[in-house]
């Protein structure tokens, strides 16, 4: 299966490169020197970060402990966070967390200031919504604006009742005192910018702060952190690790490298240890073409050429899945690598989770629910009571019954079933066993029918949102939009729920272009399909010259603003640079011949690397 490498937790010998030693010297100098490390894809950025931290631990741990201080490390994802913790053997010298968790730990004592922030923001939001309401022309728009205003006003009016706020990175909380992801960052940025106390807390507790993937850190927050460093040069070191070509979120600081303080250091890593020479040449060409102002050429370190192929298909082709399988078989022959034939051994990259859902056979379940932003977040993170109910109760129960694992079945029911009390166990155990035996767990059965049966037999306690979806009636005035979404999703088969479960656990070989940053795979198939993605932020056909730029695109390009071409080019760079051995790029286009000529003219690919596939 195509998945990231699993590294051993054995004690390793610390081998420092010249760049590692250079950064260590910056951090431990008196006063310390802050820096931005440019580290291209595959250059071993995380290795450098961990090496520097390890040497800090070896030489400065006692000093930090005496002062009750830690080195803070901020990563972009929970997976990256866990990887760094693992490499550092979970040493208490380091506080490794995502930016949201880090910010929350610092702001959570400031209840009064959080209230003041929310009061100001909610009043502003309400004012904006009322302006939009006054200009609304349709009944639906009026209804939506009124609903949003009521929500904001209710939250505003409840602020006085809140004694403390809540934030959880694991589960989306809904309540008077809950804060969402964006609010955490906004509040932290404001407090750090405006209050000396917050600056003092940060710099005193964490004299060294490293930020991985800094190019995607929110722009205003990064500005505040840099300003904090400038005000505390003698005692606070800020180290940034990143690559401008791997910025994939618009909230990031794209102009960072050109706006650093004059006294900052700018070390660089130019070796690529991940990709073979052909792929390094490709990503260098992408970088030079679309990032000429900050272009630094990478040097391939692998003694391997590697293989790149481009397959162009008509966008209206009916059976994309079967065509993509044929392409995998062709890649198997070209690369002399039988692993290419099995989809599970190839990391297939799509633009949207919706594309993965359709290709992996769980679209009927996923697509309705993804229309709501909160449910979508829960779907993608396996969080929230409803998704966890399906994946941690329903599916394990189904699997235990299917496998005749009576012990596991009873364990699940003892933990979750409303029937499992002493009275039931003593008096109705036979009936309970019969209910379990009679449960229809056919994979082609709808989730709706399965849950209705579970509910009837009271084997599990069905959450309210799902229960409302089961009982949805379009004529019921009290029904909510979410009830309809759940009603549609639950009509999907049990098999679709199983496929979705495998997908979010990374067991289907699919991932998104954005989701694989920082990861690496032997075999990569990148699907470029603008039409199926239904997005506007990224447009591969515009990047590759077969779709005209809009007036807005041209205006943004001419003014130097981030635009559809620069965003898509960075994403293209990210996906190509994941491949350790071979790369297949599958492009769906309405102009196959023109696209082929454009690719040849761009010198990204040679003529013999491109095939119009039909």
C-alpha positions as CSV (number, residue, x, y, z in Angstrom):
1,X,0.0,0.0,0.0
2,X,1.3,3.5,-0.8
3,X,1.9,5.2,2.4
4,X,4.5,7.3,4.2
5,X,7.5,5.6,5.6
6,X,7.4,4.4,9.2
7,X,10.5,5.3,11.1
8,X,12.1,3.4,13.9
9,X,12.0,4.7,17.4
10,X,15.5,3.4,18.1
11,X,18.1,5.8,19.5
12,X,20.0,7.1,16.5
13,X,23.4,8.7,16.1
14,X,23.1,12.4,15.7
15,X,24.7,13.4,12.4
16,X,24.6,17.1,11.7
17,X,24.9,18.6,8.2
18,X,26.6,22.0,7.6
19,X,23.1,23.6,7.5
20,X,22.1,21.9,10.7
21,X,25.2,23.2,12.5
22,X,24.6,26.7,11.0
23,X,21.1,26.9,12.4
24,X,22.1,25.4,15.8
25,X,24.7,28.2,16.0
26,X,22.1,30.9,15.3
27,X,19.8,29.5,18.0
28,X,22.4,29.2,20.7
29,X,24.3,32.4,20.0
30,X,24.2,35.4,22.4
31,X,22.0,37.1,21.4
32,X,20.3,34.4,19.3
33,X,19.7,35.0,15.6
34,X,16.3,34.4,14.1
35,X,16.1,32.8,10.7
36,X,14.1,31.5,7.7
37,X,15.3,28.2,6.4
38,X,14.4,27.8,2.7
39,X,14.1,24.0,2.2
40,X,12.7,22.7,-1.1
41,X,10.6,19.6,-1.4
42,X,12.6,16.5,-0.4
43,X,15.5,18.4,1.0
44,X,15.2,16.9,4.5
45,X,13.7,19.9,6.2
46,X,12.1,17.9,9.0
47,X,15.4,16.0,9.5
48,X,17.2,19.4,10.0
49,X,14.5,20.6,12.4
50,X,14.8,17.4,14.5
51,X,18.6,17.4,14.4
52,X,18.8,21.0,15.7
53,X,16.2,20.2,18.4
54,X,18.1,17.0,19.4
55,X,21.4,19.0,19.8
56,X,19.6,21.6,21.9
57,X,18.3,18.8,24.1
58,X,21.8,17.3,24.5
59,X,23.4,20.6,25.4
60,X,20.8,22.8,26.9
61,X,18.1,20.7,28.5
62,X,19.1,21.3,32.1
63,X,19.4,25.1,31.6
64,X,15.8,25.1,30.1
65,X,14.4,23.0,32.9
66,X,15.9,25.2,35.6
67,X,14.2,28.2,34.1
68,X,11.0,26.2,33.6
69,X,11.2,26.8,29.8
70,X,10.6,24.7,26.7
71,X,11.3,24.9,23.0
72,X,8.1,25.3,21.1
73,X,7.6,23.6,17.8
74,X,4.6,24.4,15.7
75,X,3.6,22.1,12.9
76,X,0.8,22.3,10.3
77,X,-1.0,19.0,10.9
78,X,-1.6,16.5,13.7
79,X,0.3,13.9,11.7
80,X,3.4,16.0,11.4
81,X,3.1,16.9,15.0
82,X,3.1,13.2,16.0
83,X,6.0,12.5,13.6
84,X,8.2,15.1,15.2
85,X,7.3,14.0,18.7
86,X,8.1,10.4,17.7
87,X,11.5,11.4,16.4
88,X,12.3,13.3,19.6
89,X,11.1,10.3,21.7
90,X,8.4,12.5,23.3
91,X,11.0,14.4,25.3
92,X,9.5,17.0,27.7
93,X,12.0,19.6,26.6
94,X,9.8,20.3,23.6
95,X,6.3,21.5,23.3
96,X,5.2,20.2,19.9
97,X,1.7,21.2,18.7
98,X,-0.4,22.5,15.9
99,X,-0.7,26.3,15.6
100,X,-4.3,26.2,16.9
101,X,-3.5,24.1,20.0
102,X,-0.5,26.3,20.7
103,X,-2.5,29.5,20.4
104,X,-5.3,28.1,22.6
105,X,-2.9,27.1,25.4
106,X,-1.7,30.8,25.6
107,X,-5.1,32.6,25.3
108,X,-7.4,30.3,27.3
109,X,-6.8,32.2,30.7
110,X,-7.9,35.5,29.1
111,X,-11.6,35.0,29.3
112,X,-12.4,38.7,29.6
113,X,-10.3,39.6,26.6
114,X,-11.8,36.8,24.5
115,X,-15.3,38.1,25.4
116,X,-14.3,41.6,24.3
117,X,-13.0,40.3,21.0
118,X,-16.1,38.3,20.3
119,X,-18.4,41.2,21.3
120,X,-16.7,43.5,18.9
121,X,-16.5,40.9,16.1
122,X,-20.1,39.7,16.5
123,X,-21.4,43.3,16.4
124,X,-19.4,43.9,13.2
125,X,-20.7,40.7,11.7
126,X,-24.3,41.6,12.5
127,X,-23.9,45.0,11.0
128,X,-22.6,43.5,7.8
129,X,-25.4,40.9,7.6
130,X,-28.0,43.6,8.1
131,X,-26.6,45.5,5.2
132,X,-26.7,42.4,3.0
133,X,-30.2,41.7,4.2
134,X,-31.4,45.2,3.1
135,X,-30.1,44.4,-0.4
136,X,-31.4,40.8,-0.6
137,X,-33.8,40.1,-3.5
138,X,-34.9,36.5,-3.0
139,X,-36.9,34.9,-0.2
140,X,-34.2,32.3,0.3
141,X,-31.5,34.9,0.7
142,X,-33.7,36.9,3.1
143,X,-34.3,33.7,5.1
144,X,-30.6,32.8,5.3
145,X,-29.6,36.3,6.3
146,X,-32.2,36.5,9.0
147,X,-31.2,33.1,10.3
148,X,-27.5,34.1,10.5
149,X,-28.4,37.4,12.2
150,X,-30.4,35.5,14.9
151,X,-27.5,33.1,15.5
152,X,-25.0,35.9,15.9
153,X,-27.4,37.9,18.2
154,X,-28.0,34.8,20.3
155,X,-24.3,34.2,20.7
156,X,-23.7,37.9,21.5
157,X,-26.4,37.9,24.2
158,X,-25.0,34.8,25.8
159,X,-21.5,36.1,26.3
160,X,-22.3,37.4,29.9
161,X,-23.3,33.8,30.9
162,X,-19.9,32.3,29.9
163,X,-17.4,31.7,32.7
164,X,-14.8,30.0,30.5
165,X,-14.3,29.1,26.9
166,X,-13.7,25.7,25.3
167,X,-11.7,24.6,22.3
168,X,-11.0,21.1,21.2
169,X,-8.8,20.1,18.1
170,X,-10.4,16.7,18.1
171,X,-14.1,17.4,18.1
172,X,-16.1,20.3,16.8
173,X,-17.9,21.7,19.8
174,X,-21.2,23.4,19.6
175,X,-22.1,25.5,22.7
176,X,-22.1,28.9,24.2
177,X,-18.5,28.9,25.2
178,X,-17.0,27.1,22.3
179,X,-14.4,28.7,19.9
180,X,-13.7,27.6,16.3
181,X,-10.4,27.3,14.6
182,X,-10.3,30.7,12.9
183,X,-11.4,32.5,16.1
184,X,-8.5,30.9,18.0
185,X,-6.0,32.4,15.6
186,X,-7.6,35.8,15.3
187,X,-7.7,36.2,19.1
188,X,-4.1,35.0,19.6
189,X,-3.0,37.4,16.8
190,X,-4.8,40.4,18.4
191,X,-3.6,39.7,22.0
192,X,0.0,39.2,20.7
193,X,-0.1,42.4,18.7
194,X,-1.8,44.6,21.3
195,X,-0.9,43.3,24.8
196,X,2.6,43.3,26.3
197,X,1.6,40.6,28.7
198,X,1.0,38.1,26.0
199,X,4.4,38.9,24.4
200,X,6.0,38.4,27.8
201,X,4.3,35.1,28.4
202,X,5.3,33.7,25.0
203,X,8.9,34.8,25.1
204,X,9.5,33.8,28.7
205,X,7.9,30.4,28.5
206,X,9.3,29.6,25.0
207,X,12.6,31.3,24.4
208,X,12.9,29.3,21.1
209,X,10.0,28.9,18.7
210,X,10.2,26.9,15.5
211,X,7.4,27.0,12.9
212,X,7.3,24.3,10.3
213,X,5.6,24.9,6.9
214,X,5.8,28.6,7.7
215,X,4.6,29.6,4.2
216,X,1.1,28.4,5.2
217,X,1.0,30.1,8.6
218,X,-1.7,32.8,8.7
219,X,-0.1,36.1,7.4
220,X,-1.2,38.4,10.2
221,X,-0.2,36.0,12.9
222,X,3.3,35.5,11.4
223,X,3.7,39.3,11.2
224,X,2.8,39.5,14.9
225,X,5.3,36.8,15.8
226,X,8.1,38.5,13.8
227,X,7.3,41.8,15.5
228,X,7.4,40.1,18.9
229,X,10.9,38.8,18.0
230,X,12.1,42.2,16.9
231,X,11.0,43.6,20.3
232,X,12.7,40.8,22.2
233,X,15.9,40.2,20.2
234,X,18.0,39.4,23.2
235,X,15.9,36.6,24.6
236,X,13.7,35.2,21.9
237,X,14.6,33.2,18.8
238,X,12.1,32.7,16.0
239,X,13.0,30.0,13.5
240,X,10.9,29.5,10.3
241,X,11.1,26.4,8.1
242,X,9.4,26.5,4.7
243,X,9.3,26.6,1.0
244,X,7.4,29.4,-0.8
245,X,6.5,26.9,-3.7
246,X,4.7,24.7,-1.2
247,X,2.2,27.4,0.0
248,X,-1.2,26.0,-0.8
249,X,-3.5,28.1,1.4
250,X,-4.4,31.7,0.5
251,X,-4.2,32.8,4.1
252,X,-0.4,32.2,4.1
253,X,2.3,34.8,3.8
254,X,3.4,34.6,0.2
255,X,5.7,37.7,0.4
256,X,7.4,36.5,3.6
257,X,10.9,36.1,2.1
258,X,10.9,39.7,0.9
259,X,9.6,41.2,4.1
260,X,12.0,39.7,6.7
261,X,13.9,42.0,9.1
262,X,17.4,42.9,7.8
263,X,19.2,41.1,10.6
264,X,17.5,37.7,9.9
265,X,19.5,34.8,8.6
266,X,18.5,32.9,5.4
267,X,20.1,29.5,5.3
268,X,19.2,27.2,2.4
269,X,19.0,23.5,1.6
270,X,19.4,22.7,-2.1
271,X,19.8,18.9,-2.1
272,X,16.8,16.8,-2.9
273,X,17.1,13.3,-1.3
274,X,13.5,12.2,-2.2
275,X,13.1,12.4,-5.9
276,X,15.1,10.9,-8.8
277,X,16.8,13.2,-11.2
278,X,14.0,13.3,-13.8
279,X,11.4,14.5,-11.2
280,X,13.9,17.0,-9.7
281,X,14.4,18.5,-13.2
282,X,10.6,18.7,-13.5
283,X,10.0,20.5,-10.2
284,X,13.0,22.8,-10.9
285,X,11.4,23.8,-14.2
286,X,8.0,24.5,-12.5
287,X,9.7,26.5,-9.8
288,X,11.8,28.5,-12.2
289,X,8.8,29.2,-14.5
290,X,6.4,30.4,-11.8
291,X,8.7,31.5,-8.9
292,X,11.6,33.2,-10.8
293,X,12.1,35.9,-8.1
294,X,12.8,33.4,-5.4
295,X,14.0,30.5,-7.5
296,X,16.7,28.2,-6.0
297,X,17.7,25.2,-8.1
298,X,17.6,21.8,-6.3
299,X,20.2,19.1,-6.9
300,X,19.2,15.5,-7.1
301,X,21.0,13.2,-4.7
302,X,19.5,9.9,-5.8
303,X,21.5,7.7,-8.1
304,X,18.3,7.0,-10.1
305,X,16.7,8.6,-13.1
306,X,13.1,8.0,-12.4
307,X,10.2,8.0,-14.9
308,X,7.5,10.6,-15.7
309,X,4.6,10.1,-18.0
310,X,1.7,12.4,-19.0
311,X,-1.6,10.9,-20.2
312,X,-4.2,13.2,-21.7
313,X,-7.8,12.1,-21.8
314,X,-10.9,13.8,-23.2
315,X,-12.8,15.4,-20.3
316,X,-16.1,13.8,-21.4
317,X,-14.8,10.3,-21.3
318,X,-17.4,8.2,-19.5
319,X,-15.6,5.5,-17.5
320,X,-12.7,7.4,-15.9
321,X,-11.9,4.7,-13.4
322,X,-11.3,2.0,-16.0
323,X,-9.2,4.3,-18.1
324,X,-7.1,5.1,-15.0
325,X,-6.6,1.4,-14.3
326,X,-5.4,0.9,-17.9
327,X,-2.9,3.8,-17.3
328,X,-1.7,2.1,-14.2
329,X,-1.1,-1.1,-16.2
330,X,0.8,0.9,-18.9
331,X,3.0,2.4,-16.1
332,X,3.7,-1.1,-14.8
333,X,5.1,-2.0,-18.2
334,X,7.0,1.3,-18.7
335,X,8.5,1.2,-15.2
336,X,8.9,-2.6,-15.1
337,X,7.2,-2.4,-11.8
338,X,4.3,-4.8,-11.2
339,X,3.2,-2.8,-8.1
340,X,1.7,-0.2,-10.4
341,X,-1.1,-2.6,-11.4
342,X,-2.6,-2.5,-7.9
343,X,-4.4,0.7,-7.1
344,X,-3.6,0.1,-3.4
345,X,0.1,0.3,-4.2
346,X,-0.2,3.7,-6.0
347,X,-0.9,7.0,-4.3
348,X,-3.6,8.5,-6.4
349,X,-4.0,12.3,-5.9
350,X,-7.2,14.1,-6.6
351,X,-8.2,17.7,-6.2
352,X,-11.2,17.3,-4.1
353,X,-12.4,14.7,-1.5
354,X,-15.5,14.5,-3.7
355,X,-13.4,13.1,-6.5
356,X,-12.0,10.5,-4.1
357,X,-15.5,9.7,-2.9
358,X,-16.8,9.0,-6.4
359,X,-13.7,7.0,-7.4
360,X,-13.8,5.0,-4.2
361,X,-17.5,4.2,-4.1
362,X,-18.8,6.3,-1.2
363,X,-20.1,9.3,-3.0
364,X,-23.7,8.8,-2.1
365,X,-22.8,8.9,1.6
366,X,-20.2,11.6,1.5
367,X,-21.4,14.2,-1.0
368,X,-24.7,15.2,0.7
369,X,-23.1,15.6,4.1
370,X,-20.1,17.6,2.7
371,X,-22.5,20.4,1.7
372,X,-22.5,21.5,5.4
373,X,-19.1,22.9,6.5
374,X,-19.3,21.7,10.0
375,X,-20.3,18.1,9.0
376,X,-17.7,18.2,6.3
377,X,-15.0,19.0,8.9
378,X,-16.2,16.1,11.0
379,X,-16.2,13.8,8.0
380,X,-12.6,14.6,7.1
381,X,-11.3,14.5,10.6
382,X,-13.4,11.6,12.0
383,X,-14.7,13.9,14.7
384,X,-18.1,14.8,16.1
385,X,-20.7,12.6,17.8
386,X,-22.5,11.5,14.6
387,X,-19.4,10.4,12.6
388,X,-17.8,8.8,15.6
389,X,-21.1,6.9,16.3
390,X,-21.0,5.4,12.8
391,X,-17.3,4.5,12.8
392,X,-16.7,3.6,16.4
393,X,-20.0,1.9,17.2
394,X,-22.0,0.8,14.2
395,X,-19.1,-0.5,12.0
396,X,-17.3,-2.4,14.8
397,X,-20.7,-3.9,15.8
398,X,-21.3,-5.0,12.2
399,X,-17.8,-6.4,11.8
400,X,-17.9,-8.3,15.1
401,X,-21.2,-9.9,14.1
402,X,-20.0,-10.7,10.6
403,X,-16.9,-12.4,12.1
404,X,-18.9,-14.3,14.7
405,X,-16.8,-12.6,17.4
406,X,-19.2,-12.9,20.3
407,X,-16.8,-11.5,22.8
408,X,-16.2,-8.3,20.8
409,X,-19.9,-7.9,20.1
410,X,-20.7,-8.0,23.8
411,X,-17.9,-5.7,24.6
412,X,-19.3,-3.1,22.2
413,X,-22.8,-3.5,23.5
414,X,-21.7,-3.4,27.2
415,X,-20.0,-0.1,26.4
416,X,-22.7,1.6,24.2
417,X,-26.1,-0.2,24.3
418,X,-28.9,1.2,26.4
419,X,-30.1,-2.3,27.1
420,X,-26.9,-3.4,28.8
421,X,-27.8,-3.2,32.5
422,X,-28.1,-5.9,35.1
423,X,-31.8,-6.4,34.6
424,X,-31.5,-7.0,30.9
425,X,-28.5,-9.2,31.2
426,X,-30.3,-11.4,33.8
427,X,-33.8,-11.5,32.4
428,X,-33.6,-10.9,28.6
429,X,-30.2,-12.2,27.6
430,X,-31.7,-14.7,25.2
431,X,-33.8,-12.0,23.5
432,X,-30.7,-9.8,23.2
433,X,-28.8,-12.6,21.5
434,X,-31.7,-13.1,19.2
435,X,-31.8,-9.4,18.3
436,X,-28.1,-9.5,17.4
437,X,-28.5,-12.7,15.4
438,X,-31.4,-11.2,13.4
439,X,-29.7,-8.0,12.6
440,X,-29.4,-7.7,8.8
441,X,-25.8,-6.7,8.0
442,X,-25.8,-7.2,4.3
443,X,-23.3,-4.7,2.8
444,X,-25.8,-3.7,0.0
445,X,-28.4,-2.8,2.7
446,X,-28.9,0.9,3.2
447,X,-27.4,2.6,6.3
448,X,-30.9,3.8,6.9
449,X,-32.4,0.3,7.1
450,X,-29.6,-0.9,9.3
451,X,-29.9,2.0,11.8
452,X,-33.7,1.7,11.9
453,X,-33.3,-2.0,12.8
454,X,-30.6,-1.1,15.4
455,X,-32.9,1.6,16.8
456,X,-35.9,-0.7,16.9
457,X,-33.9,-3.4,18.8
458,X,-32.3,-0.7,21.0
459,X,-28.9,-2.2,20.4
460,X,-27.3,1.3,20.3
461,X,-28.3,4.8,21.2
462,X,-28.8,6.7,17.9
463,X,-27.6,10.4,18.1
464,X,-30.3,13.0,17.6
465,X,-29.0,14.4,14.3
466,X,-29.0,10.9,12.7
467,X,-32.3,10.1,14.3
468,X,-33.8,13.3,12.7
469,X,-32.3,12.2,9.4
470,X,-34.0,8.8,9.7
471,X,-37.3,10.5,10.5
472,X,-37.0,13.4,8.0
473,X,-40.3,14.7,6.6
474,X,-40.1,17.4,4.0
475,X,-43.6,18.6,5.1
476,X,-42.4,19.1,8.7
477,X,-41.9,22.8,9.3
478,X,-39.5,22.0,12.2
479,X,-37.2,20.0,9.9
480,X,-33.7,21.5,9.4
481,X,-31.5,21.5,6.3
482,X,-29.1,19.1,8.1
483,X,-31.9,16.7,8.6
484,X,-32.4,16.4,4.8
485,X,-28.6,16.0,4.3
486,X,-28.5,13.1,6.7
487,X,-31.6,11.6,5.2
488,X,-29.9,11.6,1.8
489,X,-26.6,10.2,3.1
490,X,-28.2,7.4,5.1
491,X,-29.8,6.0,1.9
492,X,-26.3,5.0,0.8
493,X,-25.4,1.4,1.3
494,X,-23.5,0.0,4.3
495,X,-20.7,-0.8,1.8
496,X,-20.3,2.9,1.1
497,X,-19.9,3.6,4.9
498,X,-17.2,0.9,5.0
499,X,-15.4,2.5,2.0
500,X,-15.5,5.9,3.6
501,X,-14.0,4.5,6.8
502,X,-11.1,3.0,4.8
503,X,-10.6,6.3,2.9
504,X,-10.1,8.5,6.0
505,X,-7.8,5.9,7.4
506,X,-5.6,6.2,4.3
507,X,-6.2,2.6,3.2
508,X,-7.7,3.2,-0.3
509,X,-4.7,4.7,-2.0
510,X,-6.4,8.1,-2.5
511,X,-5.5,11.5,-1.2
512,X,-6.0,15.1,-2.1
513,X,-3.3,17.3,-3.8
514,X,-3.3,19.5,-0.7
515,X,-3.4,16.7,1.8
516,X,0.0,15.0,0.9
517,X,2.3,18.0,1.5
518,X,5.2,16.7,3.5
519,X,4.6,13.0,2.5
520,X,6.4,10.8,0.0
521,X,5.4,7.7,-2.0
522,X,7.1,5.4,-4.4
523,X,4.4,5.6,-7.1
524,X,2.2,8.7,-7.6
525,X,-0.7,9.2,-10.0
526,X,-1.8,12.8,-10.1
527,X,-5.3,13.4,-11.5
528,X,-5.8,16.9,-13.0
529,X,-9.5,17.2,-13.6
530,X,-10.8,20.8,-13.2
531,X,-14.4,20.0,-14.1
532,X,-14.8,17.3,-11.5
533,X,-13.2,19.4,-8.8
534,X,-15.9,22.1,-9.1
535,X,-13.4,24.7,-7.7
536,X,-12.1,28.1,-8.7
537,X,-9.0,28.5,-6.7
538,X,-7.0,25.9,-8.8
539,X,-7.4,25.5,-12.5
540,X,-4.9,23.2,-14.3
541,X,-6.3,24.0,-17.7
542,X,-5.6,27.7,-17.2
543,X,-2.1,26.8,-16.0
544,X,-1.5,24.6,-19.0
545,X,-2.9,27.1,-21.5
546,X,-6.1,25.4,-22.7
547,X,-8.5,27.7,-20.9
548,X,-8.5,31.5,-21.2
549,X,-7.8,33.7,-18.2
550,X,-10.7,35.8,-16.8
551,X,-10.4,39.5,-16.5
552,X,-10.0,39.1,-12.7
553,X,-7.2,36.6,-13.3
554,X,-5.4,39.1,-15.6
555,X,-5.9,41.9,-13.1
556,X,-4.5,39.9,-10.2
557,X,-1.5,38.8,-12.3
558,X,-0.7,42.3,-13.4
559,X,-1.0,43.7,-9.9
560,X,1.3,41.0,-8.5
561,X,-1.4,39.5,-6.3
562,X,-1.8,35.8,-5.7
563,X,-3.7,34.4,-8.6
564,X,-5.1,31.2,-10.1
565,X,-1.9,30.6,-12.0
566,X,0.5,31.0,-9.1
567,X,-1.8,28.9,-6.8
568,X,-2.1,26.1,-9.3
569,X,1.6,26.1,-10.1
570,X,2.5,25.7,-6.4
571,X,0.0,22.8,-6.1
572,X,1.5,21.2,-9.3
573,X,4.9,21.5,-7.7
574,X,3.7,19.9,-4.5
575,X,2.1,16.8,-6.2
576,X,5.0,16.2,-8.6
577,X,7.5,16.4,-5.7
578,X,5.9,13.6,-3.8
579,X,7.2,10.8,-6.1
580,X,10.2,8.8,-5.0
581,X,10.4,6.6,-8.1
582,X,7.8,7.2,-10.8
583,X,5.1,9.7,-11.6
584,X,2.0,9.5,-13.8
585,X,0.1,12.7,-14.6
586,X,-3.4,12.2,-15.9
587,X,-5.0,15.3,-17.4
588,X,-8.6,15.6,-18.5
589,X,-9.1,18.3,-21.2
590,X,-11.4,19.3,-23.9
591,X,-8.4,20.2,-26.1
592,X,-6.0,17.2,-25.9
593,X,-3.9,18.0,-29.0
594,X,-3.5,21.7,-27.9
595,X,-2.6,20.6,-24.4
596,X,0.1,18.2,-25.7
597,X,1.7,21.0,-27.8
598,X,1.6,23.4,-24.8
599,X,3.4,20.9,-22.6
600,X,6.1,20.3,-25.2
601,X,6.5,24.0,-25.7
602,X,6.8,24.6,-22.0
603,X,9.7,22.1,-21.9
604,X,8.1,20.5,-18.8
605,X,7.9,17.2,-20.7
606,X,9.4,15.7,-23.8
607,X,7.3,14.5,-26.7
608,X,7.9,10.8,-25.9
609,X,6.7,11.4,-22.3
610,X,3.2,12.5,-23.4
611,X,0.4,10.3,-24.7
612,X,-3.1,11.3,-25.8
613,X,-5.0,8.4,-24.3
614,X,-8.2,7.0,-25.6
